[in-house]
Amino acid sequence: MSKIPALKLSVLEQIRRSIGLTKKDFAKQLDINESTYCTYELGVRTPSAHAIYLIMRFLKSYKPPLSVTIEDVLMDYKKKIRIKK
């Protein structure tokens, strides 16, 4: 089983910062453990498919415009696992 590379730090960090949340608050919004989220943002662990889903679900439900879109998250993830459009 091949390991999927972590999302770029900048993508997760851009999402969180554009919303104006701390790591703790963003993890709470995603309903995941803060330490788990921190490992994703730092690139120590690769977010699971479920974690990616939670991020996308949050972005879809967030009303003010964000600098990072769902498409940005998916495109970055696809690049990392080498999936073509």
TIMI-2910 file (N, C-alpha, C, CB; in pm, 1 decimal, decimal comma, always signed):
<rs>
+----------+----------+----------+----------+----------+----------+----------+----------+----------+----------+----------+----------+------+
!      n_x !      n_y !      n_z !     ca_x !     ca_y !     ca_z !      c_x !      c_y !      c_z !     cb_x !     cb_y !     cb_z ! resn !
+----------+----------+----------+----------+----------+----------+----------+----------+----------+----------+----------+----------+------+
!    +84,3 !   -116,7 !     +0,0 !     +0,0 !     +0,0 !     +0,0 !    +89,6 !   +124,0 !     +0,0 !    -96,3 !     -0,7 !   +121,9 !  Met !
!    +69,9 !   +211,4 !    -97,0 !   +155,1 !   +329,8 !   -105,8 !   +104,2 !   +439,7 !    -13,1 !   +161,2 !   +381,0 !   -250,7 !  Ser !
!   +197,5 !   +515,8 !    +39,3 !   +163,8 !   +626,6 !   +129,4 !   +127,9 !   +749,7 !    +46,2 !   +282,3 !   +658,2 !   +226,5 !  Lys !
!    +18,9 !   +815,2 !    +82,6 !    -24,3 !   +936,8 !    +14,0 !    +46,2 !  +1054,4 !    +80,0 !   -180,9 !   +953,8 !    +18,9 !  Ile !
!   +116,6 !  +1137,8 !     +3,6 !   +186,1 !  +1252,9 !    +63,1 !    +88,8 !  +1350,6 !   +128,7 !   +268,1 !  +1325,9 !    -43,4 !  Pro !
!   +137,4 !  +1421,6 !   +226,9 !    +55,0 !  +1519,6 !   +299,0 !    +18,9 !  +1636,7 !   +208,1 !   +128,8 !  +1570,8 !   +424,7 !  Ala !
!    -95,4 !  +1698,0 !   +238,0 !   -131,3 !  +1821,3 !   +168,4 !    -26,6 !  +1926,8 !   +201,0 !   -274,6 !  +1869,9 !   +208,5 !  Leu !
!     -9,3 !  +2019,9 !   +110,8 !    +83,0 !  +2129,8 !   +139,7 !    +35,3 !  +2204,1 !   +263,1 !    +94,6 !  +2226,6 !    +18,9 !  Lys !
!   +129,2 !  +2239,1 !   +346,4 !    +98,1 !  +2317,6 !   +466,0 !    +20,2 !  +2441,7 !   +428,3 !   +226,3 !  +2356,2 !   +541,0 !  Leu !
!    +59,9 !  +2507,4 !   +322,7 !     -1,5 !  +2635,0 !   +287,7 !   -150,8 !  +2623,1 !   +258,2 !    +68,7 !  +2694,1 !   +168,6 !  Ser !
!   -195,6 !  +2512,4 !   +203,6 !   -338,1 !  +2498,8 !   +172,5 !   -420,3 !  +2495,6 !   +300,4 !   -363,9 !  +2371,7 !    +89,5 !  Val !
!   -385,3 !  +2407,4 !   +393,5 !   -460,9 !  +2400,5 !   +518,5 !   -446,3 !  +2528,1 !   +600,0 !   -415,4 !  +2281,1 !   +601,0 !  Leu !
!   -326,8 !  +2580,8 !   +603,2 !   -304,0 !  +2702,8 !   +679,8 !   -379,5 !  +2821,1 !   +617,9 !   -153,2 !  +2733,6 !   +687,3 !  Glu !
!   -381,9 !  +2830,7 !   +484,8 !   -456,5 !  +2938,7 !   +418,4 !   -604,3 !  +2930,5 !   +451,7 !   -436,7 !  +2932,8 !   +265,9 !  Gln !
!   -658,2 !  +2810,4 !   +449,6 !   -799,8 !  +2793,0 !   +482,7 !   -825,7 !  +2845,0 !   +623,3 !   -841,8 !  +2643,9 !   +470,9 !  Ile !
!   -748,0 !  +2795,5 !   +716,4 !   -767,9 !  +2830,8 !   +856,6 !   -748,6 !  +2980,2 !   +880,9 !   -672,6 !  +2751,6 !   +944,3 !  Arg !
!   -643,0 !  +3035,8 !   +825,8 !   -616,2 !  +3179,0 !   +846,8 !   -719,5 !  +3267,3 !   +779,0 !   -477,8 !  +3214,6 !   +795,6 !  Arg !
!   -767,0 !  +3227,4 !   +660,2 !   -865,8 !  +3310,0 !   +590,7 !   -996,9 !  +3316,4 !   +668,1 !   -890,9 !  +3255,8 !   +450,0 !  Ser !
!  -1022,8 !  +3214,3 !   +748,7 !  -1142,1 !  +3212,1 !   +831,7 !  -1116,9 !  +3286,3 !   +963,4 !  -1186,0 !  +3066,9 !   +858,9 !  Ile !
!   -991,0 !  +3297,1 !  +1000,2 !   -955,6 !  +3366,2 !  +1123,7 !   -968,0 !  +3279,6 !  +1247,7 !  -1041,0 !  +3486,7 !  +1139,7 !  Gly !
!   -945,9 !  +3148,7 !  +1230,0 !   -956,8 !  +3056,4 !  +1342,8 !   -819,6 !  +3008,5 !  +1389,4 !  -1043,7 !  +2936,7 !  +1304,9 !  Leu !
!   -811,9 !  +2975,4 !  +1517,8 !   -691,9 !  +2910,2 !  +1569,4 !   -694,8 !  +2764,4 !  +1525,1 !   -682,8 !  +2921,9 !  +1725,7 !  Thr !
!   -582,3 !  +2697,2 !  +1539,8 !   -578,4 !  +2554,1 !  +1506,5 !   -680,9 !  +2478,2 !  +1590,9 !   -435,8 !  +2495,8 !  +1529,1 !  Lys !
!   -688,9 !  +2513,3 !  +1717,5 !   -782,9 !  +2447,0 !  +1808,7 !   -927,3 !  +2467,3 !  +1762,6 !   -765,4 !  +2500,4 !  +1952,2 !  Lys !
!   -963,3 !  +2591,2 !  +1730,1 !  -1100,2 !  +2621,2 !  +1687,5 !  -1134,5 !  +2558,1 !  +1552,8 !  -1120,1 !  +2771,3 !  +1679,7 !  Asp !
!  -1037,6 !  +2556,3 !  +1461,0 !  -1063,6 !  +2495,6 !  +1330,3 !  -1083,4 !  +2345,2 !  +1345,9 !   -947,5 !  +2524,9 !  +1231,8 !  Phe !
!  -1000,2 !  +2280,6 !  +1427,5 !  -1015,9 !  +2137,1 !  +1452,6 !  -1153,8 !  +2108,4 !  +1512,3 !   -904,4 !  +2085,7 !  +1547,1 !  Ala !
!  -1196,9 !  +2195,6 !  +1602,4 !  -1329,0 !  +2178,4 !  +1663,5 !  -1439,7 !  +2189,5 !  +1558,6 !  -1350,7 !  +2282,8 !  +1774,6 !  Lys !
!  -1426,1 !  +2285,0 !  +1466,3 !  -1524,4 !  +2300,3 !  +1358,7 !  -1529,6 !  +2176,4 !  +1269,4 !  -1491,9 !  +2423,8 !  +1274,4 !  Gln !
!  -1414,2 !  +2112,4 !  +1251,4 !  -1407,3 !  +1992,3 !  +1167,4 !  -1445,1 !  +1866,6 !  +1244,8 !  -1267,3 !  +1976,7 !  +1109,5 !  Leu !
!  -1459,2 !  +1880,7 !  +1376,0 !  -1492,0 !  +1768,7 !  +1463,8 !  -1380,8 !  +1663,2 !  +1464,0 !  -1624,7 !  +1705,2 !  +1420,8 !  Asp !
!  -1255,5 !  +1712,8 !  +1469,1 !  -1141,0 !  +1623,1 !  +1483,3 !  -1054,6 !  +1673,3 !  +1599,1 !  -1058,0 !  +1615,1 !  +1350,1 !  Ile !
!   -970,0 !  +1587,0 !  +1649,0 !   -881,7 !  +1620,5 !  +1758,8 !   -783,1 !  +1728,6 !  +1716,2 !   -807,2 !  +1496,1 !  +1807,8 !  Asn !
!   -755,7 !  +1823,5 !  +1804,4 !   -664,2 !  +1932,3 !  +1772,3 !   -525,5 !  +1880,7 !  +1734,9 !   -653,9 !  +2028,2 !  +1889,7 !  Glu !
!   -474,1 !  +1783,7 !  +1810,2 !   -339,6 !  +1732,8 !  +1780,1 !   -335,7 !  +1663,3 !  +1644,0 !   -293,6 !  +1635,6 !  +1890,0 !  Ser !
!   -443,9 !  +1596,9 !  +1608,4 !   -451,7 !  +1533,6 !  +1476,2 !   -448,5 !  +1639,7 !  +1367,4 !   -579,7 !  +1447,7 !  +1463,7 !  Thr !
!   -528,9 !  +1745,5 !  +1384,1 !   -529,1 !  +1853,0 !  +1285,5 !   -390,1 !  +1915,4 !  +1272,8 !   -632,3 !  +1960,3 !  +1323,6 !  Tyr !
!   -324,2 !  +1939,0 !  +1385,8 !   -190,7 !  +2000,2 !  +1382,8 !    -92,5 !  +1915,2 !  +1302,1 !   -137,6 !  +2019,8 !  +1525,9 !  Cys !
!   -103,1 !  +1782,7 !  +1313,7 !    -12,8 !  +1697,2 !  +1234,7 !    -42,0 !  +1708,9 !  +1086,0 !    -25,2 !  +1550,5 !  +1278,8 !  Thr !
!   -168,8 !  +1730,9 !  +1049,5 !   -203,5 !  +1752,4 !   +908,8 !   -144,6 !  +1883,7 !   +859,3 !   -356,5 !  +1751,9 !   +889,5 !  Tyr !
!   -164,7 !  +1989,1 !   +936,5 !   -118,6 !  +2121,0 !   +893,3 !    +33,7 !  +2126,9 !   +884,8 !   -169,9 !  +2228,8 !   +988,7 !  Glu !
!   +100,5 !  +2057,0 !   +972,8 !   +247,4 !  +2055,2 !   +972,2 !   +304,9 !  +1957,3 !   +870,0 !   +299,0 !  +2019,9 !  +1110,1 !  Leu !
!   +220,2 !  +1873,9 !   +810,6 !   +267,1 !  +1778,0 !   +712,6 !   +327,9 !  +1653,1 !   +772,6 !   +365,8 !  +1842,1 !   +624,6 !  Gly !
!   +306,3 !  +1632,5 !   +902,1 !   +358,9 !  +1513,6 !   +969,6 !   +277,6 !  +1390,6 !   +932,6 !   +358,8 !  +1533,3 !  +1122,1 !  Val !
!   +146,2 !  +1408,8 !   +921,5 !    +55,7 !  +1300,1 !   +881,9 !    -24,2 !  +1342,5 !   +760,2 !    -39,4 !  +1261,1 !   +998,1 !  Arg !
!    -67,0 !  +1245,0 !   +686,3 !   -152,6 !  +1269,1 !   +570,6 !   -297,7 !  +1265,0 !   +615,0 !   -126,3 !  +1164,9 !   +458,4 !  Thr !
!   -376,1 !  +1366,7 !   +579,4 !   -518,3 !  +1361,9 !   +614,2 !   -585,3 !  +1242,0 !   +547,8 !   -589,0 !  +1492,7 !   +572,4 !  Pro !
!   -670,9 !  +1176,9 !   +622,6 !   -746,7 !  +1065,2 !   +567,3 !   -849,2 !  +1118,6 !   +467,7 !   -816,4 !   +983,9 !   +680,0 !  Ser !
!   -908,2 !  +1028,4 !   +392,5 !  -1014,6 !  +1068,7 !   +300,2 !  -1129,1 !  +1132,5 !   +378,6 !  -1065,7 !   +947,0 !   +218,1 !  Ala !
!  -1155,8 !  +1080,2 !   +497,0 !  -1262,8 !  +1136,6 !   +579,9 !  -1228,0 !  +1279,0 !   +625,1 !  -1288,4 !  +1046,6 !   +702,8 !  His !
!  -1102,3 !  +1302,9 !   +661,0 !  -1060,3 !  +1437,5 !   +701,7 !  -1073,2 !  +1534,8 !   +584,9 !   -914,8 !  +1436,0 !   +754,1 !  Ala !
!  -1036,0 !  +1490,9 !   +465,4 !  -1052,3 !  +1574,9 !   +345,9 !  -1200,5 !  +1606,4 !   +325,5 !   -993,3 !  +1504,3 !   +219,6 !  Ile !
!  -1284,2 !  +1505,2 !   +343,7 !  -1428,3 !  +1525,2 !   +332,6 !  -1476,9 !  +1629,7 !   +433,0 !  -1502,2 !  +1392,6 !   +354,2 !  Tyr !
!  -1430,2 !  +1621,5 !   +559,4 !  -1471,9 !  +1717,0 !   +661,9 !  -1429,4 !  +1859,5 !   +626,5 !  -1413,7 !  +1677,4 !   +797,7 !  Leu !
!  -1308,3 !  +1873,3 !   +572,5 !  -1260,8 !  +2006,2 !   +530,8 !  -1347,7 !  +2060,3 !   +417,8 !  -1112,6 !  +2000,0 !   +485,9 !  Ile !
!  -1375,2 !  +1975,6 !   +319,6 !  -1457,3 !  +2019,2 !   +205,9 !  -1599,6 !  +2052,4 !   +250,7 !  -1460,3 !  +1910,4 !    +96,9 !  Met !
!  -1654,3 !  +1972,2 !   +340,2 !  -1789,6 !  +1998,2 !   +391,1 !  -1793,7 !  +2132,3 !   +463,9 !  -1835,5 !  +1884,2 !   +485,7 !  Arg !
!  -1690,1 !  +2160,6 !   +542,9 !  -1684,3 !  +2288,1 !   +613,8 !  -1674,5 !  +2403,7 !   +514,9 !  -1564,9 !  +2290,6 !   +710,9 !  Phe !
!  -1588,4 !  +2391,3 !   +415,2 !  -1573,5 !  +2498,2 !   +315,6 !  -1704,5 !  +2523,6 !   +243,3 !  -1463,8 !  +2463,0 !   +214,3 !  Leu !
!  -1775,1 !  +2415,9 !   +210,7 !  -1901,4 !  +2430,0 !   +139,0 !  -2005,6 !  +2502,0 !   +224,3 !  -1954,0 !  +2292,8 !    +96,5 !  Lys !
!  -2002,8 !  +2479,3 !   +355,2 !  -2102,5 !  +2539,5 !   +443,2 !  -2064,4 !  +2680,4 !   +489,2 !  -2123,7 !  +2451,3 !   +563,7 !  Ser !
!  -1937,4 !  +2718,9 !   +469,2 !  -1891,0 !  +2849,2 !   +516,8 !  -1940,6 !  +2957,9 !   +422,8 !  -1736,3 !  +2852,8 !   +527,7 !  Tyr !
!  -2009,0 !  +3056,9 !   +477,0 !  -2075,2 !  +3156,4 !   +392,4 !  -1985,4 !  +3267,7 !   +338,2 !  -2184,7 !  +3218,0 !   +468,7 !  Lys !
!  -1905,1 !  +3336,9 !   +418,2 !  -1822,5 !  +3443,1 !   +358,6 !  -1723,4 !  +3385,4 !   +257,5 !  -1746,6 !  +3520,5 !   +468,6 !  Pro !
!  -1690,6 !  +3459,2 !   +153,2 !  -1595,5 !  +3407,8 !    +54,0 !  -1458,8 !  +3380,7 !   +117,2 !  -1580,7 !  +3507,3 !    -62,4 !  Pro !
!  -1398,6 !  +3272,1 !    +76,4 !  -1266,4 !  +3234,2 !   +126,1 !  -1164,0 !  +3249,2 !    +14,5 !  -1266,9 !  +3089,0 !   +180,4 !  Leu !
!  -1039,5 !  +3267,1 !    +53,4 !   -932,8 !  +3275,8 !    -47,2 !   -897,1 !  +3138,2 !   -101,7 !   -808,1 !  +3342,3 !    +12,5 !  Ser !
!   -937,0 !  +3032,4 !    -31,5 !   -911,2 !  +2895,3 !    -74,9 !  -1046,4 !  +2829,5 !    -98,2 !   -825,5 !  +2815,2 !    +31,0 !  Val !
!  -1061,4 !  +2763,6 !   -211,4 !  -1188,1 !  +2700,1 !   -245,3 !  -1179,3 !  +2549,0 !   -228,8 !  -1228,8 !  +2735,3 !   -388,3 !  Thr !
!  -1293,8 !  +2484,9 !   -237,9 !  -1297,4 !  +2338,6 !   -235,0 !  -1213,1 !  +2283,3 !   -348,6 !  -1442,7 !  +2286,4 !   -245,1 !  Ile !
!  -1221,0 !  +2348,0 !   -463,0 !  -1143,8 !  +2302,6 !   -579,7 !   -994,0 !  +2308,0 !   -552,0 !  -1177,4 !  +2388,2 !   -703,0 !  Glu !
!   -948,4 !  +2411,4 !   -479,9 !   -806,4 !  +2421,0 !   -444,3 !   -763,2 !  +2301,1 !   -360,5 !   -778,7 !  +2551,7 !   -367,7 !  Asp !
!   -845,4 !  +2265,0 !   -262,9 !   -813,5 !  +2151,7 !   -176,0 !   -808,0 !  +2022,9 !   -257,8 !   -917,6 !  +2139,1 !    -62,1 !  Val !
!   -909,1 !  +2002,3 !   -341,2 !   -912,6 !  +1880,3 !   -422,0 !   -797,5 !  +1873,7 !   -522,1 !  -1044,9 !  +1870,9 !   -495,8 !  Leu !
!   -769,1 !  +1983,4 !   -588,3 !   -659,7 !  +1984,4 !   -686,1 !   -526,4 !  +1955,5 !   -619,4 !   -653,5 !  +2119,0 !   -758,6 !  Met !
!   -502,7 !  +2014,6 !   -502,8 !   -378,2 !  +1989,4 !   -430,9 !   -369,4 !  +1842,9 !   -391,2 !   -367,6 !  +2079,4 !   -306,6 !  Asp !
!   -478,6 !  +1787,3 !   -341,5 !   -481,5 !  +1647,7 !   -300,3 !   -460,7 !  +1555,4 !   -420,2 !   -614,2 !  +1615,3 !   -230,5 !  Tyr !
!   -526,1 !  +1586,1 !   -532,6 !   -509,7 !  +1504,5 !   -653,2 !   -365,8 !  +1506,3 !   -703,6 !   -603,4 !  +1553,5 !   -763,0 !  Lys !
!   -300,9 !  +1623,3 !   -697,3 !   -161,0 !  +1632,6 !   -738,9 !    -74,0 !  +1542,2 !   -654,3 !   -111,2 !  +1776,8 !   -729,9 !  Lys !
!   -103,1 !  +1538,7 !   -525,1 !    -21,8 !  +1459,9 !   -433,8 !    -38,3 !  +1310,5 !   -457,4 !    -56,9 !  +1493,6 !   -290,9 !  Lys !
!   -156,7 !  +1268,4 !   -498,7 !   -177,4 !  +1124,2 !   -520,6 !   -178,8 !  +1088,4 !   -669,7 !   -309,2 !  +1079,5 !   -455,7 !  Ile !
!   -145,1 !  +1186,0 !   -752,0 !   -128,1 !  +1167,2 !   -896,2 !   -255,3 !  +1117,9 !   -967,0 !    -15,9 !  +1069,3 !   -921,0 !  Arg !
!   -366,0 !  +1182,9 !   -936,2 !   -491,7 !  +1153,8 !  -1004,1 !   -511,6 !  +1258,5 !  -1112,7 !   -612,2 !  +1152,3 !   -903,9 !  Ile !
!   -543,7 !  +1215,0 !  -1230,1 !   -569,5 !  +1307,6 !  -1341,2 !   -714,7 !  +1354,4 !  -1333,7 !   -540,1 !  +1239,8 !  -1479,7 !  Lys !
!   -741,7 !  +1472,8 !  -1393,2 !   -878,3 !  +1526,6 !  -1398,5 !   -971,5 !  +1431,4 !  -1467,1 !   -881,0 !  +1660,4 !  -1469,6 !  Lys !
+----------+----------+----------+----------+----------+----------+----------+----------+----------+----------+----------+----------+------+
</rs>
